């Protein structure tokens, strides 16, 4: 007795559920092929570890929170246990502090992952990347902006889930790597404090992200549920903005909205087949199918061999002669028409 469709569905359902729940089915983020609708983005030139810094001053110390991300692969370890990111991190935070009156290196305070793939080590969740075009956003502020928004998840800090939201905004004049070289924030603070004109005024902290294409918008705990929602959940959200030409929209066929290519971005110049090409292919396949089916029919019904296998074999055999005769008539007609004129009286 053959199994019914209902029994097959019942037996395959647990298998499909188990396959979908395994870690290997977790979504990954390919920075070189981000396709959203009819547009694609290649963000691979922005790969590598890049950092932004948040400074907070208290009466006795300065707190330095450095957020580091690599959009293309997990962050590598350097061997310094006080600075290394948790294994599997794409985005992480390093919190350090130092006394305001001293010029020593900051002392480590805390390290935690904001986004990455941690389901294998039990430290958090999956990366689960989500990305949308800014122009497709429900926000009115994004209606005139070109680029994409990438959301990366998976982090955890003291029991609070973490995620990073990076907005890549199109700027044809910026590569996105401006100002991202490491700088000594402590030296900047020391110079500003020592060189102040008015010693009675509280010295202002320098902007450690000045001149960078990558900027820190905010980091705070947000409520992901709406008002009155039963699914309210507090999540630590890091919001970054990245100005770069690699966020300029590019169609799947490789043509940019304003130019033939995005500067610095490899473009696929191959395009799909046109209507005429498909028409020729369909005609060819139709003729081939007609000849094959007709030959099989003549063989099975009449036991034909050779030229007799082909449908309308007589016509096909005579086709060269018919074409030759037709061409002679055309030539004769053209030559005859050209020789007409008035006859002599």
URGIVEN-V474608 format. One record per pair of residues at least 6 apart in sequence whose C-alpha atoms are under 6 Angstrom apart, sorted by the first residue. I is the first residue (numbers start at 0). GAP is how many residues later the second one is. Records with the same first field share a line. If there is no record, write none. Layout:
I=GAP, GAP
This chain:
26=101
30=12, 13, 41
31=10, 11, 12
32=9
33=6, 7
37=213, 214
38=211, 212, 213
39=210, 211, 212
42=203
46=23, 24, 25
47=22
48=20, 21
49=18, 19
50=16, 17
51=14, 15
52=12, 13
53=10, 11
54=8, 9
55=6, 7
59=39, 40
60=37, 38, 39
61=35, 36, 38
62=33, 34
63=31, 32, 33
64=29, 30
65=27, 28
66=25, 26
67=23, 24
68=21, 22
69=20
73=14, 15, 16
74=14, 15
76=7
87=28, 29
88=26, 27
89=25, 26
90=23, 24
91=20, 21, 22
92=18, 19
93=17
94=14, 15
95=10, 11, 12, 13
96=9, 10
97=8
111=45
112=42
113=41, 48, 49
114=37, 38, 39, 40, 48
115=11, 38
116=9, 10
117=6, 7
118=6, 7
123=30, 31, 32
124=29
125=28
126=25, 26, 27
127=25
128=22, 23
129=20, 21
130=18, 19
131=16, 17
132=14, 15
133=8, 13, 14
134=7, 8
145=23, 24
146=21, 22, 23, 100, 101
147=19, 20
148=17, 18
149=15, 16
150=13, 14
151=11, 12
152=10
154=6, 7
155=6
159=75
160=74
161=73, 74, 75
162=74
163=73, 74
164=74
165=73, 74, 75
166=74
167=74, 75, 79
168=74, 78
169=74, 75, 77, 78
170=72, 73, 74
171=73
173=70, 71
174=69, 70
175=37, 67, 68
177=34, 35
178=32, 33
179=32
192=10
212=29, 30
213=27, 28
214=25, 26
215=24
216=22, 23
217=21
218=18, 19
219=16, 17
220=14, 15, 16
221=12, 13
222=10, 11
223=8, 9
224=6, 7
249=6
252=18
253=13, 14, 15
254=6
293=17
294=14, 15
297=6, 11
306=6
